[in-house]
Amino acid sequence: MPTASVWSRPVPTRRRRKDLQPWWAELPTEELLDVRLCDLDLRIEGTALQGRIERMQDELARAGLVFRPYVWLSTDWFTPEGTTGFAVPFYLAHRRLVRLEHAQMFEAEGSTLDTCMKLLRHEAAHAFDNAYRLHRRRDWRATFGRYSAPYRSAYQARPSSKHHVQHLAGFYAQSHPAEDFAESFAVWLTPQSRWRQVYEGWPALRKMERLDTMLRDVGDLPQFVRSNDRPESLPRQRITLREYYRRKQAAYAALPWRFDRELQLLFASSASAPRREQAATFLQRERPSLRGRVSALTGQPRYVVEQALQAMLTRCRELALCVARPRDQARLGAAVLTTMATLALARGHRPRFRR
């Protein structure tokens, strides 16, 4: 009896990686929120995030830099003082967690390719600065200012300023000398950024040219500092997702509303125009659009904007206000007032710096 060919035998199929979902991936939200961060057992390897990190590393190589930062998962984007690596938020390691972040905070910072690459370049800049102690150089201080300058709880951005590059939202380069350097580095590193043409005639161009000289001075040298620390790494985080979001949202707790005068200039009393659309109804419909626009303009998290919108909407109901002007004017006025309330709210919060 002839033996069966090996080619006729059933070949076991391997499950594709995307089918190998973690045990918590299909849990209802309320059950997922009770999972501890350390029990998520997340890895960067095999995720879209890994590909983006590798892309950033390739950009460093193409720019002529030998430095390669290491990356670990934590609860936010940050580069600890003195480390030559940086942390990225854990939710970027799984799509289910990105959706949860959106549901809880109205955004997931770094979840799109463009914003993720911008943030990776920004954090790589801080790690590079630590690796080569650039901020100790006289020309660094002459270009960007004192690294030791205190961080302010809020900074007054000047949108028309040409002394800083524009990279992350909210004119972030204006917040501190260390962020000015990191934003300039990120622009310098971005492929095809054409920064010489983009910033031609700006005082910021001189900064970019000085930065270019500094980076070429040390770029092919072994780094002066090496570290392997991973502060606040995910395996050490024993709080649940529910507690994580409670703390995160508490950091943006609403302040008392103090814009009644502006609100009454924008909207009218329902008593004087009983058939007009209620202001609260109008704001509820415009809420998603206002949240996105004001967040992009101010650089503040969408959760902060949402807090301002909720306070404004509640006050409109209490004052029984209605829309008595053309819709486009009302929409513009609401955006201006939401921006004012968001910036006032932001001044009462912890600084949102990544250093």
Secondary structure, DSSP 8 states (H G I E B T S, - for coil): -----GGGS-------GGG---TTTTS-HHHHTTSBGGGG---STTSHHHHHHHHHHHHHHHTT-----EEEEESS-B--TT-SEEEEEGGGG-HHHHHHHHHHHS--TT-SHHHHHHHHHHHHHHHHHHHHTGGGSHHHHHHH--TTS---SS----TT--SS---STTTGGGS-HHHHHHHHHHHHHSTT--HHHHTTTSHHHHHHHHHHHHHHHHTTS--S------TT-GGG--SBHHHHHHHHHHTT-------HHHHHHHSEETTT-TTS-BHHHHHHHHHHHHHHHHHHHH---HHHHHHHHHHHHHHHHHHTEE--S-HHHHHHHHHHHHHHHHHHHHTTS------
